[in-house]
């Protein structure tokens, strides 16, 4: 099984087992992880699933649509900003959820 650690803005963490093929966003939504709003349902059209993540092997590059949406995040965009709907569940992945999504 694939484990993802979600670090919340207050420093607490949620460790979740992800189903193969699910995204980081879908795993969060299915497990009621607070802070991942996911208004568009995973279509890279809203930026309400913004997270900060260190690049690790197995993650896809930022596509043009994701890059464009990252310019619309409520929390400051960083070099490590990604949309969690565009990230596959990769074992050992750690993501930090920003203080706000909207």
OpenMM code with the backbone's topology and positions (N, CA, C; nanometers):
from openmm import Vec3, app, unit

residues = "UNK UNK UNK UNK UNK UNK UNK UNK UNK UNK UNK UNK UNK UNK UNK UNK UNK UNK UNK UNK UNK UNK UNK UNK UNK UNK UNK UNK UNK UNK UNK UNK UNK UNK UNK UNK UNK UNK UNK UNK UNK UNK UNK UNK UNK UNK UNK UNK UNK UNK UNK UNK UNK UNK UNK UNK UNK UNK UNK UNK UNK UNK UNK UNK UNK UNK UNK UNK UNK UNK UNK UNK UNK UNK UNK UNK UNK UNK UNK UNK UNK UNK UNK UNK UNK UNK UNK UNK UNK UNK UNK UNK UNK UNK UNK UNK UNK UNK UNK UNK UNK UNK".split()
positions = [
    Vec3(0.0844, -0.1182, 0.0000),
    Vec3(0.0000, 0.0000, 0.0000),
    Vec3(0.0884, 0.1239, 0.0000),
    Vec3(0.0351, 0.2313, -0.0485),
    Vec3(0.1077, 0.3566, -0.0623),
    Vec3(0.0735, 0.4502, 0.0529),
    Vec3(0.1728, 0.5041, 0.1197),
    Vec3(0.1523, 0.5940, 0.2323),
    Vec3(0.1846, 0.7372, 0.1917),
    Vec3(0.0928, 0.8286, 0.2252),
    Vec3(0.1140, 0.9715, 0.2024),
    Vec3(0.1002, 1.0420, 0.3360),
    Vec3(0.1912, 1.1342, 0.3647),
    Vec3(0.1835, 1.2142, 0.4868),
    Vec3(0.1404, 1.3551, 0.4470),
    Vec3(0.0311, 1.4006, 0.5074),
    Vec3(-0.0208, 1.5357, 0.4868),
    Vec3(0.0148, 1.6176, 0.6099),
    Vec3(0.0961, 1.7209, 0.5919),
    Vec3(0.1312, 1.8098, 0.7019),
    Vec3(0.0383, 1.9302, 0.6971),
    Vec3(-0.0325, 1.9532, 0.8062),
    Vec3(-0.1285, 2.0622, 0.8148),
    Vec3(-0.0578, 2.1917, 0.8526),
    Vec3(-0.1249, 2.3036, 0.8286),
    Vec3(-0.0663, 2.4354, 0.8552),
    Vec3(-0.0251, 2.4521, 1.0007),
    Vec3(-0.0930, 2.3816, 1.0924),
    Vec3(-0.0595, 2.3921, 1.2350),
    Vec3(0.0552, 2.2997, 1.2762),
    Vec3(0.1108, 2.2251, 1.1799),
    Vec3(0.2230, 2.1361, 1.2081),
    Vec3(0.1839, 1.9926, 1.2371),
    Vec3(0.0547, 1.9677, 1.2605),
    Vec3(0.0114, 1.8295, 1.2822),
    Vec3(0.0151, 1.7541, 1.1494),
    Vec3(0.0094, 1.6216, 1.1577),
    Vec3(0.0190, 1.5393, 1.0373),
    Vec3(-0.0905, 1.4342, 1.0337),
    Vec3(-0.1299, 1.3981, 0.9128),
    Vec3(-0.2197, 1.2855, 0.8885),
    Vec3(-0.1467, 1.1908, 0.7949),
    Vec3(-0.1321, 1.0663, 0.8341),
    Vec3(-0.0707, 0.9653, 0.7493),
    Vec3(-0.1823, 0.8779, 0.6946),
    Vec3(-0.1920, 0.8716, 0.5630),
    Vec3(-0.3036, 0.8052, 0.4970),
    Vec3(-0.2514, 0.6982, 0.4019),
    Vec3(-0.3200, 0.5852, 0.3985),
    Vec3(-0.2909, 0.4815, 0.3006),
    Vec3(-0.3717, 0.5110, 0.1752),
    Vec3(-0.3045, 0.5233, 0.0627),
    Vec3(-0.3695, 0.5559, -0.0641),
    Vec3(-0.3935, 0.4294, -0.1458),
    Vec3(-0.4995, 0.4326, -0.2230),
    Vec3(-0.5286, 0.3228, -0.3150),
    Vec3(-0.4447, 0.3406, -0.4409),
    Vec3(-0.3962, 0.2324, -0.4981),
    Vec3(-0.3198, 0.2433, -0.6233),
    Vec3(-0.4015, 0.3169, -0.7294),
    Vec3(-0.3367, 0.4093, -0.7978),
    Vec3(-0.4018, 0.4834, -0.9042),
    Vec3(-0.4702, 0.6110, -0.8605),
    Vec3(-0.4903, 0.6298, -0.7303),
    Vec3(-0.5538, 0.7525, -0.6822),
    Vec3(-0.4522, 0.8664, -0.6784),
    Vec3(-0.5038, 0.9875, -0.6882),
    Vec3(-0.4188, 1.1055, -0.6757),
    Vec3(-0.4040, 1.1427, -0.5292),
    Vec3(-0.3128, 1.2326, -0.5018),
    Vec3(-0.2937, 1.2847, -0.3664),
    Vec3(-0.4210, 1.3567, -0.3209),
    Vec3(-0.4858, 1.4300, -0.4129),
    Vec3(-0.6103, 1.4999, -0.3808),
    Vec3(-0.7230, 1.4024, -0.3498),
    Vec3(-0.7425, 1.3036, -0.4344),
    Vec3(-0.8517, 1.2065, -0.4137),
    Vec3(-0.8326, 1.1320, -0.2820),
    Vec3(-0.7108, 1.0949, -0.2520),
    Vec3(-0.6821, 1.0275, -0.1252),
    Vec3(-0.7206, 1.1170, -0.0082),
    Vec3(-0.6879, 1.2462, -0.0168),
    Vec3(-0.7222, 1.3405, 0.0901),
    Vec3(-0.8734, 1.3529, 0.1055),
    Vec3(-0.9436, 1.3698, -0.0057),
    Vec3(-1.0893, 1.3876, -0.0008),
    Vec3(-1.1577, 1.2623, 0.0546),
    Vec3(-1.1170, 1.1462, 0.0078),
    Vec3(-1.1782, 1.0212, 0.0539),
    Vec3(-1.1543, 0.9941, 0.2022),
    Vec3(-1.0481, 1.0554, 0.2563),
    Vec3(-1.0128, 1.0331, 0.3965),
    Vec3(-1.0352, 1.1566, 0.4838),
    Vec3(-1.1126, 1.2526, 0.4314),
    Vec3(-1.1499, 1.3722, 0.5073),
    Vec3(-1.0313, 1.4489, 0.5640),
    Vec3(-0.9251, 1.4605, 0.4853),
    Vec3(-0.8095, 1.5391, 0.5264),
    Vec3(-0.8475, 1.6869, 0.5144),
    Vec3(-0.8458, 1.7610, 0.6242),
    Vec3(-0.8838, 1.9023, 0.6164),
    Vec3(-0.7820, 1.9841, 0.5374),
    Vec3(-0.8334, 2.0859, 0.4683),
    Vec3(-0.7462, 2.1773, 0.3962),
    Vec3(-0.7359, 2.1510, 0.2475),
    Vec3(-0.7842, 2.0375, 0.2012),
    Vec3(-0.7879, 2.0078, 0.0579),
    Vec3(-0.9338, 2.0244, 0.0150),
    Vec3(-0.9645, 2.1380, -0.0472),
    Vec3(-1.1032, 2.1709, -0.0824),
    Vec3(-1.1471, 2.0968, -0.2087),
    Vec3(-1.0668, 2.1007, -0.3127),
    Vec3(-1.0918, 2.0262, -0.4370),
    Vec3(-1.2257, 2.0598, -0.5013),
    Vec3(-1.2522, 2.1884, -0.5185),
    Vec3(-1.3798, 2.2329, -0.5756),
    Vec3(-1.4077, 2.1786, -0.7152),
    Vec3(-1.3064, 2.1615, -0.7986),
    Vec3(-1.3303, 2.1176, -0.9363),
    Vec3(-1.3262, 1.9661, -0.9503),
    Vec3(-1.3044, 1.8956, -0.8418),
    Vec3(-1.3065, 1.7497, -0.8467),
    Vec3(-1.1851, 1.6853, -0.9110),
    Vec3(-1.0791, 1.7589, -0.9261),
    Vec3(-0.9559, 1.6988, -0.9775),
    Vec3(-0.9275, 1.7265, -1.1238),
    Vec3(-0.9812, 1.8349, -1.1760),
    Vec3(-0.9628, 1.8671, -1.3173),
    Vec3(-0.8614, 1.9783, -1.3433),
    Vec3(-0.7839, 2.0156, -1.2445),
    Vec3(-0.6832, 2.1225, -1.2569),
    Vec3(-0.7455, 2.2526, -1.3060),
    Vec3(-0.8622, 2.2861, -1.2482),
    Vec3(-0.9330, 2.4058, -1.2918),
    Vec3(-0.9649, 2.5029, -1.1789),
    Vec3(-0.9155, 2.4763, -1.0558),
    Vec3(-0.9543, 2.5667, -0.9479),
    Vec3(-0.8424, 2.6014, -0.8497),
    Vec3(-0.7407, 2.5234, -0.8377),
    Vec3(-0.6278, 2.5467, -0.7465),
    Vec3(-0.6640, 2.5379, -0.5992),
    Vec3(-0.7771, 2.4735, -0.5641),
    Vec3(-0.8138, 2.4588, -0.4229),
    Vec3(-0.7630, 2.3273, -0.3626),
    Vec3(-0.6699, 2.2651, -0.4308),
    Vec3(-0.6027, 2.1465, -0.3762),
    Vec3(-0.4518, 2.1695, -0.3747),
    Vec3(-0.4137, 2.2967, -0.3682),
    Vec3(-0.2740, 2.3396, -0.3674),
    Vec3(-0.2001, 2.2774, -0.2481),
    Vec3(-0.0816, 2.2250, -0.2728),
    Vec3(0.0064, 2.1745, -0.1674),
    Vec3(0.1497, 2.2123, -0.2018),
    Vec3(0.2355, 2.2002, -0.1032),
    Vec3(0.3791, 2.2173, -0.1221),
    Vec3(0.4423, 2.0795, -0.1097),
    Vec3(0.5284, 2.0445, -0.2039),
    Vec3(0.5876, 1.9110, -0.2048),
    Vec3(0.7278, 1.9170, -0.2643),
    Vec3(0.8188, 1.8433, -0.2026),
    Vec3(0.9535, 1.8321, -0.2584),
    Vec3(0.9477, 1.7350, -0.3760),
    Vec3(1.0165, 1.7687, -0.4822),
    Vec3(1.0193, 1.6814, -0.5998),
    Vec3(1.0901, 1.5520, -0.5625),
    Vec3(1.0245, 1.4400, -0.5883),
    Vec3(1.0838, 1.3087, -0.5645),
    Vec3(1.0645, 1.2249, -0.6901),
    Vec3(1.1400, 1.1181, -0.7059),
    Vec3(1.1209, 1.0310, -0.8225),
    Vec3(0.9775, 0.9783, -0.8270),
    Vec3(0.9229, 0.9718, -0.9460),
    Vec3(0.7883, 0.9194, -0.9644),
    Vec3(0.6819, 1.0257, -0.9810),
    Vec3(0.7182, 1.1522, -0.9576),
    Vec3(0.6208, 1.2594, -0.9755),
    Vec3(0.6334, 1.3170, -1.1167),
    Vec3(0.5201, 1.3433, -1.1812),
    Vec3(0.5268, 1.4031, -1.3145),
    Vec3(0.5705, 1.5492, -1.3065),
    Vec3(0.6218, 1.5995, -1.4153),
    Vec3(0.6564, 1.7414, -1.4251),
    Vec3(0.5272, 1.8235, -1.4221),
    Vec3(0.5387, 1.9500, -1.3888),
    Vec3(0.4239, 2.0401, -1.3897),
    Vec3(0.3836, 2.0649, -1.5354),
    Vec3(0.2585, 2.0310, -1.5689),
    Vec3(0.2066, 2.0542, -1.7039),
    Vec3(0.1614, 2.1997, -1.7161),
    Vec3(0.1405, 2.2450, -1.8377),
    Vec3(0.1029, 2.3840, -1.8622),
    Vec3(-0.0248, 2.4240, -1.7881),
    Vec3(-0.1283, 2.3398, -1.7912),
    Vec3(-0.2555, 2.3729, -1.7244),
    Vec3(-0.2351, 2.3865, -1.5736),
    Vec3(-0.1560, 2.2968, -1.5153),
    Vec3(-0.1283, 2.3052, -1.3719),
    Vec3(-0.0488, 2.4313, -1.3408),
    Vec3(0.0511, 2.4610, -1.4210),
    Vec3(0.1335, 2.5795, -1.4013),
    Vec3(0.0475, 2.7061, -1.4031),
    Vec3(-0.0456, 2.7122, -1.4950),
    Vec3(-0.1354, 2.8275, -1.5048),
    Vec3(-0.2226, 2.8398, -1.3796),
    Vec3(-0.2762, 2.7294, -1.3318),
    Vec3(-0.3623, 2.7333, -1.2133),
    Vec3(-0.2833, 2.7668, -1.0870),
    Vec3(-0.1579, 2.7287, -1.0814),
    Vec3(-0.0762, 2.7600, -0.9641),
    Vec3(-0.0551, 2.9098, -0.9472),
    Vec3(-0.0755, 2.9853, -1.0535),
    Vec3(-0.0694, 3.1309, -1.0429),
    Vec3(-0.1941, 3.1876, -0.9747),
    Vec3(-0.2944, 3.1040, -0.9522),
    Vec3(-0.4225, 3.1476, -0.8940),
    Vec3(-0.4445, 3.0968, -0.7521),
    Vec3(-0.3438, 3.0458, -0.6879),
    Vec3(-0.3617, 2.9900, -0.5533),
    Vec3(-0.3881, 3.0999, -0.4510),
    Vec3(-0.4655, 3.0655, -0.3480),
    Vec3(-0.4961, 3.1612, -0.2407),
    Vec3(-0.3733, 3.1850, -0.1534),
    Vec3(-0.2974, 3.0794, -0.1271),
    Vec3(-0.1725, 3.0910, -0.0516),
    Vec3(-0.0594, 3.1157, -0.1516),
    Vec3(0.0462, 3.1752, -0.1044),
    Vec3(0.1579, 3.2100, -0.1925),
    Vec3(0.2123, 3.0876, -0.2653),
    Vec3(0.2337, 3.1042, -0.3947),
    Vec3(0.2946, 2.9989, -0.4746),
    Vec3(0.4434, 2.9939, -0.4442),
    Vec3(0.4947, 2.8728, -0.4280),
    Vec3(0.6370, 2.8547, -0.4056),
    Vec3(0.6960, 2.7660, -0.5138),
    Vec3(0.8260, 2.7499, -0.5109),
    Vec3(0.8932, 2.6631, -0.6073),
    Vec3(0.8463, 2.5188, -0.5935),
    Vec3(0.7964, 2.4837, -0.4749),
    Vec3(0.7513, 2.3478, -0.4471),
    Vec3(0.5993, 2.3333, -0.4531),
    Vec3(0.5290, 2.4330, -0.5084),
    Vec3(0.3829, 2.4285, -0.5188),
    Vec3(0.3386, 2.3315, -0.6273),
    Vec3(0.2346, 2.2545, -0.5961),
    Vec3(0.1718, 2.1633, -0.6916),
    Vec3(0.0224, 2.1595, -0.6639),
    Vec3(-0.0535, 2.1139, -0.7620),
    Vec3(-0.1936, 2.0819, -0.7402),
    Vec3(-0.1982, 1.9340, -0.7058),
    Vec3(-0.2562, 1.9017, -0.5915),
    Vec3(-0.2553, 1.7621, -0.5477),
    Vec3(-0.3385, 1.6722, -0.6386),
    Vec3(-0.4284, 1.7307, -0.7176),
    Vec3(-0.5057, 1.6503, -0.8129),
    Vec3(-0.4193, 1.6015, -0.9285),
    Vec3(-0.3052, 1.6626, -0.9477),
    Vec3(-0.2157, 1.6259, -1.0569),
    Vec3(-0.0994, 1.5389, -1.0107),
    Vec3(-0.1013, 1.5018, -0.8827),
    Vec3(0.0058, 1.4191, -0.8271),
    Vec3(-0.0433, 1.2774, -0.8009),
    Vec3(0.0238, 1.1792, -0.8574),
    Vec3(-0.0123, 1.0415, -0.8250),
    Vec3(0.0309, 1.0090, -0.6825),
    Vec3(-0.0394, 0.9183, -0.6210),
    Vec3(-0.0011, 0.8716, -0.4878),
    Vec3(0.1288, 0.7922, -0.5015),
    Vec3(0.2359, 0.8450, -0.4460),
    Vec3(0.3676, 0.7816, -0.4497),
    Vec3(0.4055, 0.7491, -0.3063),
    Vec3(0.4466, 0.6270, -0.2809),
    Vec3(0.4782, 0.5845, -0.1449),
    Vec3(0.5843, 0.6743, -0.0827),
    Vec3(0.5559, 0.7188, 0.0388),
    Vec3(0.6487, 0.8015, 0.1140),
    Vec3(0.6377, 0.9499, 0.0847),
    Vec3(0.5446, 0.9887, -0.0011),
    Vec3(0.5281, 1.1298, -0.0356),
    Vec3(0.4803, 1.2088, 0.0853),
    Vec3(0.5389, 1.3263, 0.1054),
    Vec3(0.4973, 1.4202, 0.2100),
    Vec3(0.4537, 1.5487, 0.1424),
    Vec3(0.3346, 1.5950, 0.1780),
    Vec3(0.2858, 1.7225, 0.1250),
    Vec3(0.2485, 1.8117, 0.2404),
    Vec3(0.2710, 1.9424, 0.2216),
    Vec3(0.2332, 2.0408, 0.3233),
    Vec3(0.1151, 2.1186, 0.2690),
    Vec3(0.0098, 2.1244, 0.3469),
    Vec3(-0.1131, 2.1937, 0.3071),
    Vec3(-0.1031, 2.3389, 0.3523),
    Vec3(-0.1306, 2.4347, 0.2616),
    Vec3(-0.1225, 2.5756, 0.3013),
    Vec3(-0.2348, 2.6144, 0.3982),
    Vec3(-0.2197, 2.7319, 0.4599),
    Vec3(-0.3201, 2.7798, 0.5554),
    Vec3(-0.4565, 2.7972, 0.4942),
    Vec3(-0.4615, 2.8373, 0.3687),
    Vec3(-0.5906, 2.8625, 0.3043),
    Vec3(-0.5882, 2.8143, 0.1594),
    Vec3(-0.7063, 2.7774, 0.1111),
    Vec3(-0.7223, 2.7374, -0.0282),
    Vec3(-0.8154, 2.8347, -0.1020),
    Vec3(-0.8931, 2.9109, -0.0263),
    Vec3(-0.9897, 3.0032, -0.0898),
    Vec3(-0.9826, 3.1398, -0.0259),
] * unit.nanometer
topology = app.Topology()
chain = topology.addChain("A")
for resn in residues:
    res = topology.addResidue(resn, chain)
    for name in ("N", "CA", "C"):
        topology.addAtom(name, app.Element.getBySymbol(name[0]), res)
